[in-house]
């Protein structure tokens, strides 16, 4: 799921957020969020929706199903 990792990091950096900040917004540990960005773990469906909401993008965009 390389595209998810890339878009997750890209969106976080565009918003000027740290990994720790996004983890706090999601209610998860920094380590858990870090694993999302390096691709060793995937978010739950609930957290995937939260991530999309935090960054103001669609789940389809994060998953590479849409380019906007």
ABEGO torsion letter per residue (X at the ends): XAAAAAAAAAAAAAAGBBAAAAAAAAGBBAAAAAAAAAGABBBBAAAAAAAAAAAGBBAAAAAGABAX
